[in-house]
Amino acid sequence: MSEELGEFIEILPPQKRVGEQWYQGTADAVFQNLYSIVREQPRYVVVLAGDHVYKMDYRKMLHFHVEKQAAVTLAAIEVPIQDGVRFGIVAVDERNRAIGFQEKPKAPTSIVGQPHLALASMGIYVFDMDVLLAALERDDADPDSLHDFGKNIIPPLIDTGRVFSYPFYDENKKTAKYWRDIGTLDAYFDASMDLCRVNPDFNLYDPEWPLRTAMPQAPPAKFVFAQEWRRGEALDSMISQGCIVSGSTIIGSILCPNVRVHSFCQIDQSILMPGVRVGRHARIRRAIIDRDVHIPRGARIGYDESEDRKRHTVSDGGVVVVTMNDEPYVGPIADEPLRREAEADRRG
């Protein structure tokens, strides 16, 4: 960002700006922070979801909005008709002007000429500032509103204003368009595990689309011990800087920066957040371990659902989430691993 060009990023924590209520919906979240938007005197406002993953050049959508002289433009993507029940479905005419909107309908409207597909709203909007301001003020005054863009802001504007649908142009450079809503534990977990595949759907390695993020100052990842019975290794996994895998096996997992895995462990299809420490002989499978959590020696996570549910959050899809205050189940450590550990200690 260039300060000389007036570019900046400002992160606003949730605040009670207009009353005693926290954000009541997506529209209310923007309404309660209008003061930050209005003071910049923008002509256009782009509204995005914070829990979606995709690659998109918003400049192209903004140019589309200006060319169509639209009041509102919403991005849309084709989805199988049977999946339309999970989305807001847009009906358009031959000029891509929106003529109808259904929020999670039981019988989604199909795309003209393509009965097996529906057009789903992606939760990405471009507004003329005056249109957004008026719509949010009307919504705030409605006591029956859910204060949601998809439910309460967009449908009335389709009836009264110039609302257009922008066909999603995917910058991911794969055969199928990539857009994921990762607002649930299972969706987040599945999208993350896809990155460990040989050819993941989401391309992290495109030099023409670099990811901007804060990188910790940490040394390269290290794998130590190479004996047959005690080997540090990672298979089909993503290992971040600062990690040390000591005599353990990592399979199909993501290790965030500065994770330490001690000897004789197996981590399988799991996500370990920054600063996690895993004690010897631990077994972790299909789990998300929160940052800075210390997993005790001999812990068993993801192997006994009844024990997991006593101690942790478990998603509908069976993903175990371990947080700082949890006490993982510690199972009996077999004699063979203990013998190997004693032999390893003897050999140094």
Buried (B, 14 or more C-beta within 10 A) or exposed (E): EEEEEEEEEEEEEEEEEEEEEEBBBBBBBBBBBBEEBEEEEEEBBBBEBEEBBBBBEEEEBBEBBBEBEBBBBBBBBBBEBEEBBEBBBBBBEEEBBBEEBBBEBEEBBBBEEEEEBBBBBBBBBBBBBEBBBBBBEEBBEEEEBBBBBBBBBBBBBBEEBBBBBBBBEBBBEEEEBBBBBBEBBEBBBBBBBBBBEEEBBBBEEEEEEEEEEEEEEEEEBEBEBEEEBBBBBBEEBBBBBBBBBBBBBBBBBBBBBBBBBBBBBBBBBBBBBBBBBBBBBBBBBBBBBBBEBBBBBBBBBBBEEEBBEEBBBBBEEBBBBBEEEBEBBBBEBEEEBEEBBEEBEEEE
